[in-house]
Amino acid sequence: MSNGTAPMHDGEEVDPGEPVTELAAFEHDVSARLMSRIRHAIQRRTTTAHVTSFAFHLPLLLLKEFWLVMMGQFDSKKVEKDARNEGKAS
């Protein structure tokens, strides 16, 4: 199943050949409107990504904090230690 080309080895430079002359003259200036549309599209996607990340992580963070508060309330070692030290003056 050889297509007649030699296999490429790493480190070998490939000769791209002569540039196409018709494409060399094919150059247009980019309009400000196109650049503005591209910039706004990127900003919309970035904003959407930030809002989505915030909306996903905030409930998880709140759940974790509430869980830590609840476990702190039921931690018997802390309660016993505080009760023993109440009568002593520091």
Rosetta blueprint (number, residue, H / E / L):
1 M L
2 S L
3 N L
4 G L
5 T L
6 A L
7 P L
8 M L
9 H L
10 D L
11 G L
12 E L
13 E L
14 V L
15 D L
16 P L
17 G L
18 E L
19 P L
20 V L
21 T H
22 E H
23 L H
24 A H
25 A L
26 F L
27 E L
28 H L
29 D L
30 V L
31 S L
32 A H
33 R H
34 L H
35 M H
36 S H
37 R H
38 I H
39 R H
40 H H
41 A H
42 I H
43 Q H
44 R H
45 R H
46 T H
47 T H
48 T H
49 A H
50 H H
51 V H
52 T H
53 S H
54 F H
55 A H
56 F H
57 H H
58 L H
59 P H
60 L H
61 L H
62 L H
63 L H
64 K H
65 E H
66 F H
67 W H
68 L H
69 V H
70 M H
71 M H
72 G H
73 Q H
74 F L
75 D L
76 S H
77 K H
78 K H
79 V H
80 E H
81 K H
82 D H
83 A H
84 R H
85 N H
86 E L
87 G L
88 K L
89 A L
90 S L
